[in-house]
Amino acid sequence: MFRANNTFLHTGLVIDVNGFPVIDMDGEPSYMTAVEQPCSVISLDLVLDRSSVRADSSASRGRAQEIGGSAMILVSPTLTILKQDIAEIQGELFEVIAVWPRTRVRGGVHHKEIVLRRAKPV
């Protein structure tokens, strides 16, 4: 039986009738109000990467650093979650990049495995 050991905030992307994200006047996708959902965190990796953008304009060859990362969580099979949805886990924003239903031996869906990558703040 699936038992969640954590919670996360799930913010679904608002989708129009054709299945495309609804875009606001600034050209950004619209998101629903966050809803707290139970989950089990399998992995949560945040890394500090060197950016290709220079940190200053001098010839010191200094480089900026940016935080990147990925996560994998398990959620209930009844949760509606799609690609491009936003999830907040322990204060960090992640974008859903894959949703995999995992089945029991007899064929019923036991849980969903969600693969996430760190998202830019909404």
BALOBA-1460 file (C-alpha; in Angstrom, 3 decimals):
// residues 122
<rec num="1" residu="m" x="0.000" y="0.000" z="0.000"/>
<rec num="2" residu="f" x="1.251" y="3.481" z="-0.885"/>
<rec num="3" residu="r" x="1.904" y="5.610" z="2.217"/>
<rec num="4" residu="a" x="3.033" y="9.200" z="1.828"/>
<rec num="5" residu="n" x="5.769" y="10.389" z="4.170"/>
<rec num="6" residu="n" x="5.809" y="14.055" z="3.148"/>
<rec num="7" residu="t" x="3.648" y="16.762" z="1.577"/>
<rec num="8" residu="f" x="4.166" y="19.164" z="-1.301"/>
<rec num="9" residu="l" x="2.285" y="22.063" z="-2.861"/>
<rec num="10" residu="h" x="0.885" y="21.192" z="-6.285"/>
<rec num="11" residu="t" x="0.070" y="24.042" z="-8.661"/>
<rec num="12" residu="g" x="-1.597" y="22.851" z="-11.829"/>
<rec num="13" residu="l" x="-1.146" y="24.607" z="-15.140"/>
<rec num="14" residu="v" x="-4.382" y="26.103" z="-16.467"/>
<rec num="15" residu="i" x="-5.123" y="24.341" z="-19.768"/>
<rec num="16" residu="d" x="-7.540" y="25.530" z="-22.449"/>
<rec num="17" residu="v" x="-9.916" y="23.266" z="-24.396"/>
<rec num="18" residu="n" x="-7.251" y="22.343" z="-26.969"/>
<rec num="19" residu="g" x="-4.828" y="21.187" z="-24.268"/>
<rec num="20" residu="f" x="-2.486" y="24.166" z="-24.514"/>
<rec num="21" residu="p" x="-1.480" y="26.303" z="-21.506"/>
<rec num="22" residu="v" x="-3.398" y="29.536" z="-21.023"/>
<rec num="23" residu="i" x="-1.013" y="32.468" z="-21.513"/>
<rec num="24" residu="d" x="-1.500" y="35.737" z="-19.627"/>
<rec num="25" residu="m" x="-0.902" y="39.258" z="-21.004"/>
<rec num="26" residu="d" x="2.820" y="39.051" z="-20.154"/>
<rec num="27" residu="g" x="3.268" y="35.880" z="-22.200"/>
<rec num="28" residu="e" x="3.629" y="33.688" z="-19.105"/>
<rec num="29" residu="p" x="1.597" y="30.514" z="-18.425"/>
<rec num="30" residu="s" x="-1.210" y="30.784" z="-15.860"/>
<rec num="31" residu="y" x="-1.219" y="28.547" z="-12.780"/>
<rec num="32" residu="m" x="-3.948" y="27.553" z="-10.329"/>
<rec num="33" residu="t" x="-3.858" y="28.156" z="-6.596"/>
<rec num="34" residu="a" x="-1.462" y="25.807" z="-4.787"/>
<rec num="35" residu="v" x="-2.958" y="22.716" z="-3.133"/>
<rec num="36" residu="e" x="-1.122" y="20.674" z="-0.505"/>
<rec num="37" residu="q" x="-0.768" y="17.002" z="-1.497"/>
<rec num="38" residu="p" x="0.824" y="13.992" z="0.218"/>
<rec num="39" residu="c" x="3.900" y="12.507" z="-1.455"/>
<rec num="40" residu="s" x="6.956" y="10.353" z="-0.863"/>
<rec num="41" residu="v" x="10.251" y="11.955" z="-1.854"/>
<rec num="42" residu="i" x="12.575" y="9.465" z="-3.552"/>
<rec num="43" residu="s" x="15.340" y="11.904" z="-4.459"/>
<rec num="44" residu="l" x="15.843" y="15.648" z="-4.113"/>
<rec num="45" residu="d" x="19.101" y="16.904" z="-5.592"/>
<rec num="46" residu="l" x="20.021" y="20.584" z="-5.675"/>
<rec num="47" residu="v" x="23.334" y="21.499" z="-7.281"/>
<rec num="48" residu="l" x="25.259" y="24.727" z="-7.734"/>
<rec num="49" residu="d" x="26.252" y="25.014" z="-11.407"/>
<rec num="50" residu="r" x="28.526" y="27.520" z="-13.075"/>
<rec num="51" residu="s" x="26.565" y="29.814" z="-15.316"/>
<rec num="52" residu="s" x="27.619" y="30.759" z="-18.818"/>
<rec num="53" residu="v" x="26.789" y="34.369" z="-17.954"/>
<rec num="54" residu="r" x="29.661" y="36.427" z="-16.570"/>
<rec num="55" residu="a" x="29.157" y="37.776" z="-13.068"/>
<rec num="56" residu="d" x="30.849" y="41.092" z="-13.824"/>
<rec num="57" residu="s" x="32.009" y="43.089" z="-16.808"/>
<rec num="58" residu="s" x="35.684" y="43.113" z="-15.871"/>
<rec num="59" residu="a" x="38.305" y="40.882" z="-17.429"/>
<rec num="60" residu="s" x="38.536" y="38.788" z="-14.255"/>
<rec num="61" residu="r" x="36.743" y="35.933" z="-16.021"/>
<rec num="62" residu="g" x="34.433" y="35.624" z="-13.046"/>
<rec num="63" residu="r" x="31.404" y="33.443" z="-13.580"/>
<rec num="64" residu="a" x="28.055" y="33.529" z="-11.843"/>
<rec num="65" residu="q" x="26.617" y="30.439" z="-10.215"/>
<rec num="66" residu="e" x="23.029" y="29.250" z="-10.424"/>
<rec num="67" residu="i" x="21.110" y="26.604" z="-8.553"/>
<rec num="68" residu="g" x="19.829" y="23.677" z="-10.576"/>
<rec num="69" residu="g" x="18.408" y="20.391" z="-9.529"/>
<rec num="70" residu="s" x="16.026" y="17.523" z="-9.971"/>
<rec num="71" residu="a" x="13.667" y="15.458" z="-7.877"/>
<rec num="72" residu="m" x="11.620" y="12.286" z="-8.022"/>
<rec num="73" residu="i" x="8.482" y="11.787" z="-5.945"/>
<rec num="74" residu="l" x="5.684" y="9.244" z="-5.598"/>
<rec num="75" residu="v" x="2.064" y="10.410" z="-5.381"/>
<rec num="76" residu="s" x="-1.371" y="8.858" z="-5.106"/>
<rec num="77" residu="p" x="-2.810" y="7.413" z="-8.328"/>
<rec num="78" residu="t" x="-5.887" y="9.646" z="-7.944"/>
<rec num="79" residu="l" x="-3.876" y="12.898" z="-8.139"/>
<rec num="80" residu="t" x="-4.259" y="14.700" z="-11.463"/>
<rec num="81" residu="i" x="-0.797" y="15.983" z="-12.340"/>
<rec num="82" residu="l" x="0.474" y="16.832" z="-15.820"/>
<rec num="83" residu="k" x="3.681" y="17.865" z="-17.529"/>
<rec num="84" residu="q" x="4.555" y="21.553" z="-16.953"/>
<rec num="85" residu="d" x="2.746" y="21.649" z="-13.590"/>
<rec num="86" residu="i" x="4.678" y="23.294" z="-10.758"/>
<rec num="87" residu="a" x="5.422" y="21.560" z="-7.448"/>
<rec num="88" residu="e" x="6.972" y="23.167" z="-4.365"/>
<rec num="89" residu="i" x="9.014" y="20.792" z="-2.224"/>
<rec num="90" residu="q" x="10.745" y="22.093" z="0.894"/>
<rec num="91" residu="g" x="10.578" y="25.677" z="-0.388"/>
<rec num="92" residu="e" x="12.004" y="24.946" z="-3.861"/>
<rec num="93" residu="l" x="9.974" y="25.131" z="-7.082"/>
<rec num="94" residu="f" x="10.098" y="22.204" z="-9.500"/>
<rec num="95" residu="e" x="8.504" y="21.687" z="-12.921"/>
<rec num="96" residu="v" x="6.974" y="18.309" z="-13.792"/>
<rec num="97" residu="i" x="8.784" y="16.768" z="-16.761"/>
<rec num="98" residu="a" x="7.417" y="13.195" z="-16.632"/>
<rec num="99" residu="v" x="4.549" y="11.284" z="-15.016"/>
<rec num="100" residu="w" x="4.814" y="7.488" z="-14.893"/>
<rec num="101" residu="p" x="1.950" y="5.370" z="-13.548"/>
<rec num="102" residu="r" x="3.338" y="2.349" z="-11.686"/>
<rec num="103" residu="t" x="1.133" y="-0.725" z="-11.596"/>
<rec num="104" residu="r" x="0.546" y="-3.627" z="-9.261"/>
<rec num="105" residu="v" x="1.263" y="-7.190" z="-10.342"/>
<rec num="106" residu="r" x="-2.404" y="-7.660" z="-11.259"/>
<rec num="107" residu="g" x="-2.519" y="-4.483" z="-13.370"/>
<rec num="108" residu="g" x="-4.113" y="-1.744" z="-11.235"/>
<rec num="109" residu="v" x="-2.296" y="1.569" z="-10.802"/>
<rec num="110" residu="h" x="-0.548" y="1.607" z="-7.408"/>
<rec num="111" residu="h" x="1.032" y="5.076" z="-7.503"/>
<rec num="112" residu="k" x="2.445" y="7.657" z="-9.915"/>
<rec num="113" residu="e" x="6.157" y="8.381" z="-10.184"/>
<rec num="114" residu="i" x="6.801" y="12.070" z="-10.915"/>
<rec num="115" residu="v" x="10.122" y="13.315" z="-12.350"/>
<rec num="116" residu="l" x="10.806" y="17.003" z="-11.702"/>
<rec num="117" residu="r" x="13.449" y="19.610" z="-12.520"/>
<rec num="118" residu="r" x="14.074" y="22.879" z="-10.738"/>
<rec num="119" residu="a" x="11.900" y="25.648" z="-12.135"/>
<rec num="120" residu="k" x="12.347" y="29.381" z="-12.310"/>
<rec num="121" residu="p" x="10.161" y="31.265" z="-9.789"/>
<rec num="122" residu="v" x="6.619" y="31.864" z="-11.044"/>
